[in-house]
Amino acid sequence: MKFSLDDNSVGAGGSILLSPEVVAIRTKIIEVCDGKTFSDTIDFLKQLLDKEQDEQKRLGILAARVLVLRQRISDIQEKEDSSPLSKL
């Protein structure tokens, strides 16, 4: 999957800004996940979350998961919008 890391908000429609520390953690995690499948990325994030005890790092992992899920939803919507049946 390809990810867009435009700003420090929680994502599209989000009005909450993430701390610079959480954004840095999220960015590092997303860079590691870049190129992996959706399933592999989600599994990787679950493993990280299961092991991590530090609150800031856990927030970064959760922020990465939110970004991945939002990107997946966006990808699905784009496919549906471009399918011939959706134009009827």
Order of alpha helices (4+ residues) and beta strands (2+ residues): alpha-alpha-alpha
